[in-house]
C-alpha cells in the first residue's frame, strides 16, 4: 500500500479540502463511466453484439477499418481505465 505524506500548518483545515476533492473526482469519474457505458451500449445495439463478442471478433481478424469499430475499441479501453481510476480513488483513506 502506498502512502502519501502531506505536511501543513493546519492539518484540520486540509482534511475537509482533500475529502471534498476526492469525492468530487469520484463523481466526475462516475459521470465519465456512465457516459462511456452509454456510448458502448449504442455500439452493442447497432451491431447486435456485446463488447466481449466484438473484441473476440477483432482478435480473430475481423476488419477493424470501420470508424465505429475504432471508436468502439477506444471506448472499451477508456472504460477500463476510468473504472481502474475509480476503484483506486475509492480505496483511498485519509488518516490524521
MMTF fields as JSON, N, C-alpha, C and O atoms, coordinates in Angstrom:
{
  "mmtfVersion": "1.0.0",
  "mmtfProducer": "UNKNOWN",
  "numBonds": 383,
  "numAtoms": 384,
  "numGroups": 96,
  "numChains": 1,
  "numModels": 1,
  "chainsPerModel": [1],
  "groupsPerChain": [96],
  "chainIdList": ["A"],
  "bondAtomList": [4, 2, 8, 6, 12, 10, 16, 14, 20, 18, 24, 22, 28, 26, 32, 30, 36, 34, 40, 38, 44, 42, 48, 46, 52, 50, 56, 54, 60, 58, 64, 62, 68, 66, 72, 70, 76, 74, 80, 78, 84, 82, 88, 86, 92, 90, 96, 94, 100, 98, 104, 102, 108, 106, 112, 110, 116, 114, 120, 118, 124, 122, 128, 126, 132, 130, 136, 134, 140, 138, 144, 142, 148, 146, 152, 150, 156, 154, 160, 158, 164, 162, 168, 166, 172, 170, 176, 174, 180, 178, 184, 182, 188, 186, 192, 190, 196, 194, 200, 198, 204, 202, 208, 206, 212, 210, 216, 214, 220, 218, 224, 222, 228, 226, 232, 230, 236, 234, 240, 238, 244, 242, 248, 246, 252, 250, 256, 254, 260, 258, 264, 262, 268, 266, 272, 270, 276, 274, 280, 278, 284, 282, 288, 286, 292, 290, 296, 294, 300, 298, 304, 302, 308, 306, 312, 310, 316, 314, 320, 318, 324, 322, 328, 326, 332, 330, 336, 334, 340, 338, 344, 342, 348, 346, 352, 350, 356, 354, 360, 358, 364, 362, 368, 366, 372, 370, 376, 374, 380, 378],
  "bondOrderList": [1, 1, 1, 1, 1, 1, 1, 1, 1, 1, 1, 1, 1, 1, 1, 1, 1, 1, 1, 1, 1, 1, 1, 1, 1, 1, 1, 1, 1, 1, 1, 1, 1, 1, 1, 1, 1, 1, 1, 1, 1, 1, 1, 1, 1, 1, 1, 1, 1, 1, 1, 1, 1, 1, 1, 1, 1, 1, 1, 1, 1, 1, 1, 1, 1, 1, 1, 1, 1, 1, 1, 1, 1, 1, 1, 1, 1, 1, 1, 1, 1, 1, 1, 1, 1, 1, 1, 1, 1, 1, 1, 1, 1, 1, 1],
  "groupList": [{"groupName": "UNK", "atomNameList": ["N", "CA", "C", "O"], "elementList": ["N", "C", "C", "O"], "formalChargeList": [0, 0, 0, 0], "bondAtomList": [1, 0, 2, 1, 3, 2], "bondOrderList": [1, 1, 2], "singleLetterCode": "X", "chemCompType": "L-PEPTIDE LINKING"}],
  "groupTypeList": [0, 0, 0, 0, 0, 0, 0, 0, 0, 0, 0, 0, 0, 0, 0, 0, 0, 0, 0, 0, 0, 0, 0, 0, 0, 0, 0, 0, 0, 0, 0, 0, 0, 0, 0, 0, 0, 0, 0, 0, 0, 0, 0, 0, 0, 0, 0, 0, 0, 0, 0, 0, 0, 0, 0, 0, 0, 0, 0, 0, 0, 0, 0, 0, 0, 0, 0, 0, 0, 0, 0, 0, 0, 0, 0, 0, 0, 0, 0, 0, 0, 0, 0, 0, 0, 0, 0, 0, 0, 0, 0, 0, 0, 0, 0, 0],
  "groupIdList": [1, 2, 3, 4, 5, 6, 7, 8, 9, 10, 11, 12, 13, 14, 15, 16, 17, 18, 19, 20, 21, 22, 23, 24, 25, 26, 27, 28, 29, 30, 31, 32, 33, 34, 35, 36, 37, 38, 39, 40, 41, 42, 43, 44, 45, 46, 47, 48, 49, 50, 51, 52, 53, 54, 55, 56, 57, 58, 59, 60, 61, 62, 63, 64, 65, 66, 67, 68, 69, 70, 71, 72, 73, 74, 75, 76, 77, 78, 79, 80, 81, 82, 83, 84, 85, 86, 87, 88, 89, 90, 91, 92, 93, 94, 95, 96],
  "secStructList": [7, 7, 7, 7, 7, 7, 7, 7, 1, 7, 2, 2, 2, 2, 2, 2, 2, 2, 2, 2, 2, 2, 2, 2, 2, 2, 2, 2, 2, 2, 2, 2, 2, 2, 2, 2, 2, 2, 2, 2, 2, 2, 2, 2, 2, 2, 2, 6, 1, 7, 2, 2, 2, 2, 2, 2, 2, 2, 2, 6, 6, 7, 7, 7, 7, 1, 2, 2, 2, 2, 2, 2, 2, 2, 2, 2, 2, 2, 2, 2, 2, 2, 2, 2, 2, 2, 2, 2, 2, 2, 6, 7, 7, 7, 7, 7],
  "xCoordList": [0.849, 0.0, 0.898, 1.821, 0.63, 1.381, 0.833, -0.362, 1.731, 1.326, 1.823, 2.9, 1.025, 1.397, 1.391, 0.433, 2.453, 2.554, 2.358, 3.057, 1.404, 1.154, 1.371, 0.73, 2.28, 2.579, 1.984, 2.046, 1.423, 0.861, 0.733, 0.853, 0.495, 0.357, -0.963, -1.045, -1.986, -3.324, -3.892, -4.678, -3.504, -3.951, -5.471, -6.07, -6.084, -7.547, -8.266, -9.321, -7.703, -8.365, -8.087, -8.853, -7.008, -6.676, -7.549, -7.906, -7.891, -8.64, -9.972, -10.254, -10.791, -12.049, -11.837, -12.616, -10.776, -10.471, -10.1, -10.593, -9.234, -8.844, -10.041, -10.228, -10.843, -12.021, -12.972, -13.497, -13.188, -14.073, -13.507, -14.245, -12.21, -11.581, -11.71, -11.975, -11.523, -11.651, -13.094, -13.34, -14.04, -15.453, -15.849, -16.58, -15.372, -15.674, -15.079, -15.732, -13.845, -13.212, -13.943, -14.088, -14.404, -15.186, -16.472, -16.861, -17.124, -18.343, -18.043, -18.779, -16.951, -16.567, -16.256, -16.66, -15.544, -15.223, -16.493, -16.629, -17.427, -18.678, -19.477, -20.058, -19.509, -20.198, -19.543, -20.233, -18.227, -17.499, -17.723, -17.872, -17.747, -18.013, -19.397, -19.562, -20.391, -21.764, -21.864, -22.506, -21.231, -21.26, -20.594, -21.089, -19.489, -18.767, -19.584, -19.622, -20.233, -21.083, -22.245, -22.613, -22.818, -23.909, -23.399, -24.06, -22.231, -21.628, -21.375, -21.687, -20.814, -20.553, -21.857, -21.942, -22.861, -24.167, -24.761, -25.402, -24.546, -25.083, -24.404, -25.056, -23.095, -22.398, -22.911, -23.107, -23.126, -23.6, -24.975, -25.244, -25.831, -27.163, -27.09, -27.76, -26.286, -26.164, -25.658, -26.141, -24.68, -24.068, -24.541, -24.04, -25.517, -26.165, -25.161, -25.254, -24.206, -23.266, -22.706, -22.647, -22.298, -21.7, -20.283, -19.705, -19.745, -18.37, -17.393, -16.377, -17.705, -16.85, -16.82, -15.76, -17.982, -18.048, -17.288, -16.561, -17.461, -16.79, -15.272, -14.575, -14.765, -13.322, -12.799, -11.727, -13.547, -13.135, -13.08, -12.145, -14.068, -14.074, -12.893, -12.299, -12.562, -11.398, -10.135, -9.279, -10.024, -8.859, -8.764, -7.673, -9.924, -9.962, -9.723, -9.69, -9.556, -9.199, -10.29, -10.137, -11.4, -12.451, -11.871, -11.077, -12.259, -11.789, -12.16, -13.328, -11.172, -11.452, -11.175, -10.848, -11.306, -11.111, -12.34, -12.262, -13.462, -14.692, -14.478, -14.002, -14.824, -14.634, -15.364, -14.839, -16.567, -17.297, -16.486, -16.445, -15.848, -15.083, -13.884, -13.552, -13.247, -12.111, -12.584, -11.936, -13.711, -14.261, -14.681, -14.447, -15.3, -15.772, -14.59, -14.654, -13.525, -12.323, -11.798, -11.441, -11.758, -11.281, -12.138, -11.617, -13.447, -14.361, -14.18, -14.261, -13.938, -13.736, -12.448, -12.395, -11.418, -10.154, -10.332, -9.815, -11.065, -11.329, -12.116, -11.805, -13.137, -13.95, -13.096, -13.234, -12.232, -11.359, -10.488, -10.352, -9.901, -9.041, -9.832, -9.373, -11.027, -11.862, -12.265, -12.235, -12.642, -13.042, -11.871, -12.053, -10.68, -9.488, -9.195, -8.894, -9.282, -9.047, -10.075, -9.734, -11.341, -12.404, -12.15, -12.295, -11.776, -11.511, -10.356, -10.436, -9.284, -8.129, -8.514, -8.165, -9.227, -9.602, -10.587, -10.533, -11.478, -12.463, -11.785, -12.299, -10.646, -9.923, -9.049, -8.444, -8.972, -8.153, -8.771, -9.99, -7.913, -8.353, -7.496, -6.27, -8.144, -7.43, -7.321, -8.325, -6.091, -5.839, -5.056, -4.16, -5.397, -4.637, -3.427, -2.663],
  "yCoordList": [-1.171, 0.0, 1.238, 1.339, 2.158, 3.407, 4.401, 4.422, 5.217, 6.26, 7.598, 7.689, 8.63, 9.987, 10.833, 10.81, 11.571, 12.439, 13.88, 14.367, 14.549, 15.958, 16.725, 16.453, 17.682, 18.476, 19.866, 20.455, 20.36, 21.702, 22.24, 21.498, 23.508, 24.138, 23.787, 23.662, 23.632, 23.384, 22.102, 22.15, 20.981, 19.681, 19.581, 19.023, 20.129, 20.025, 20.704, 20.24, 21.786, 22.504, 21.858, 22.053, 21.095, 20.43, 19.201, 18.893, 18.503, 17.249, 17.411, 16.634, 18.391, 18.549, 18.89, 18.479, 19.644, 20.001, 18.756, 18.554, 17.924, 16.67, 15.746, 15.156, 15.63, 14.774, 15.256, 14.452, 16.555, 17.129, 16.909, 16.579, 17.091, 16.902, 15.448, 15.187, 14.528, 13.109, 12.778, 12.1, 13.254, 12.996, 13.599, 12.973, 14.808, 15.445, 14.658, 14.471, 14.197, 13.407, 12.088, 11.632, 11.472, 10.233, 10.484, 9.665, 11.612, 11.962, 12.16, 11.678, 12.876, 13.095, 11.779, 11.564, 10.91, 9.604, 8.797, 8.158, 8.821, 8.074, 8.606, 7.827, 9.917, 10.521, 10.074, 9.73, 10.079, 9.641, 8.163, 7.762, 7.354, 5.919, 5.709, 4.931, 6.401, 6.266, 6.69, 6.014, 7.806, 8.305, 7.301, 7.056, 6.733, 5.76, 4.482, 3.898, 4.049, 2.852, 3.063, 2.144, 4.244, 4.554, 4.488, 3.935, 5.051, 5.032, 3.591, 3.222, 2.785, 1.381, 0.651, -0.149, 0.92, 0.279, 0.601, -0.248, 1.828, 2.179, 1.37, 0.977, 1.115, 0.259, -1.176, -1.834, -1.657, -3.029, -3.215, -4.241, -2.226, -2.302, -2.189, -2.932, -1.27, -1.045, -2.285, -2.621, -2.965, -4.126, -5.459, -6.521, -5.386, -6.573, -7.592, -8.789, -7.09, -7.982, -7.256, -6.027, -8.041, -7.455, -6.989, -7.372, -6.17, -5.712, -6.882, -6.905, -7.848, -9.028, -9.8, -10.238, -9.961, -10.641, -9.838, -10.402, -8.529, -7.65, -7.767, -7.936, -7.676, -7.765, -9.117, -9.194, -10.177, -11.51, -11.577, -12.146, -11.003, -10.996, -10.204, -10.587, -9.106, -8.316, -9.164, -9.172, -9.876, -10.74, -11.85, -12.286, -12.294, -13.37, -12.857, -13.639, -11.54, -10.998, -10.239, -9.93, -9.927, -9.136, -7.779, -7.198, -7.282, -5.995, -4.891, -4.739, -4.13, -3.06, -1.681, -0.739, -1.567, -0.283, 0.615, 1.811, 0.053, 0.803, 1.829, 1.469, 3.085, 4.133, 3.804, 4.053, 3.247, 2.837, 1.831, 1.902, 0.902, -0.132, 0.477, 0.081, 1.436, 2.115, 2.844, 2.78, 3.533, 4.246, 3.271, 3.523, 2.163, 1.16, 0.587, 0.457, 0.251, -0.258, 0.791, 0.474, 2.035, 3.12, 3.297, 3.494, 3.227, 3.385, 2.264, 2.508, 1.042, -0.061, 0.15, -0.168, 0.679, 0.958, 2.102, 2.053, 3.124, 4.261, 3.797, 4.184, 2.967, 2.475, 1.718, 1.914, 0.87, 0.1, 1.033, 0.839, 2.04, 2.991, 3.779, 3.956, 4.254, 5.016, 4.178, 4.654, 2.926, 2.045, 1.755, 1.673, 1.601, 1.38, 2.601, 2.471, 3.791, 5.022, 5.179, 5.56, 4.884, 5.0, 4.043, 4.416, 2.83, 1.823, 2.264, 2.14, 2.776, 3.237, 4.4, 4.418, 5.356, 6.534, 6.177, 6.728, 5.257, 4.826, 4.138, 4.17, 3.525, 2.818, 3.707, 3.229, 5.0, 5.911, 6.129, 6.21, 6.221, 6.537, 7.683, 7.648, 8.7, 9.846, 9.642, 9.491, 9.641, 9.428, 10.596, 11.13, 10.976, 12.037, 11.45, 12.178],
  "zCoordList": [0.0, 0.0, 0.0, 0.807, -0.888, -0.975, 0.041, 0.336, 0.564, 1.489, 0.966, 0.377, 1.19, 0.806, 2.064, 2.836, 2.263, 3.429, 2.976, 2.087, 3.597, 3.304, 4.596, 5.611, 4.546, 5.729, 5.55, 4.471, 6.604, 6.572, 7.981, 8.955, 8.08, 9.398, 10.06, 11.282, 9.251, 9.8, 9.205, 8.259, 9.744, 9.241, 9.244, 8.325, 10.286, 10.412, 9.24, 8.807, 8.735, 7.639, 6.289, 5.346, 6.18, 4.917, 4.69, 3.553, 5.761, 5.635, 4.893, 3.981, 5.256, 4.516, 3.037, 2.177, 2.759, 1.377, 0.583, -0.527, 1.147, 0.486, 0.3, -0.764, 1.348, 1.271, 0.179, -0.59, 0.112, -0.906, -2.309, -3.237, -2.456, -3.766, -4.234, -5.407, -3.328, -3.673, -4.048, -5.046, -3.253, -3.565, -4.912, -5.68, -5.2, -6.49, -7.65, -8.677, -7.491, -8.551, -8.761, -9.895, -7.674, -7.81, -8.601, -9.433, -8.342, -9.075, -10.555, -11.417, -10.846, -12.251, -12.952, -14.094, -12.267, -12.85, -13.094, -14.137, -12.137, -12.289, -13.477, -14.234, -13.643, -14.781, -16.09, -17.049, -16.123, -17.321, -17.6, -18.754, -16.551, -16.711, -17.303, -18.243, -16.757, -17.263, -18.726, -19.53, -19.067, -20.445, -21.394, -22.494, -20.967, -21.783, -21.939, -23.021, -20.871, -20.947, -21.911, -22.643, -21.922, -22.861, -24.294, -25.173, -24.521, -25.866, -26.307, -27.44, -25.421, -25.734, -26.005, -26.937, -25.203, -25.382, -26.753, -27.371, -27.224, -28.542, -29.642, -30.609, -29.506, -30.476, -30.389, -31.411, -29.163, -28.989, -29.628, -30.252, -29.47, -30.067, -31.586, -32.304, -32.062, -33.502, -34.226, -35.307, -33.626, -34.281, -33.696, -34.063, -32.777, -32.228, -31.673, -31.946, -30.893, -30.21, -28.997, -28.959, -28.009, -26.808, -27.132, -28.149, -26.263, -26.449, -26.36, -27.055, -25.503, -25.394, -26.711, -27.158, -27.323, -28.626, -29.68, -30.497, -29.653, -30.605, -30.484, -31.485, -29.251, -29.034, -29.505, -30.104, -29.24, -29.69, -31.217, -31.781, -31.88, -33.356, -33.913, -34.92, -33.254, -33.677, -33.529, -34.414, -32.404, -32.177, -33.224, -33.594, -33.689, -34.684, -36.099, -37.049, -36.239, -37.538, -38.264, -39.446, -37.583, -38.215, -38.619, -37.878, -39.775, -40.283, -39.296, -38.937, -38.864, -37.909, -38.51, -37.788, -39.833, -40.504, -40.389, -40.674, -39.978, -39.796, -38.664, -37.587, -38.905, -37.902, -36.603, -35.518, -36.705, -35.496, -34.696, -33.467, -35.377, -34.684, -33.963, -32.846, -34.608, -33.977, -32.719, -31.674, -32.829, -31.681, -30.579, -29.397, -30.973, -30.016, -29.235, -28.013, -29.933, -29.266, -28.286, -27.151, -28.741, -27.884, -26.646, -25.548, -26.817, -25.683, -24.665, -23.461, -25.128, -24.182, -23.389, -22.201, -24.031, -23.328, -22.33, -21.214, -22.745, -21.855, -20.638, -19.512, -20.86, -19.75, -18.744, -17.536, -19.228, -18.335, -17.495, -16.287, -18.131, -17.413, -16.373, -15.245, -16.753, -15.83, -14.625, -13.49, -14.876, -13.775, -12.842, -11.627, -13.395, -12.567, -11.702, -10.516, -12.302, -11.545, -10.436, -9.316, -10.747, -9.756, -8.594, -7.43, -8.911, -7.875, -6.979, -5.757, -7.582, -6.801, -5.892, -4.712, -6.444, -5.672, -4.566, -3.466, -4.872, -3.889, -2.702, -1.584, -2.947, -1.898, -1.031, -0.071, -1.355, -0.546, 0.821, 0.972, 1.794, 3.144, 3.641, 3.528, 4.193, 4.742, 6.244, 6.94, 6.729, 8.156, 8.71, 8.056, 9.897, 10.591, 11.276, 11.911]
}
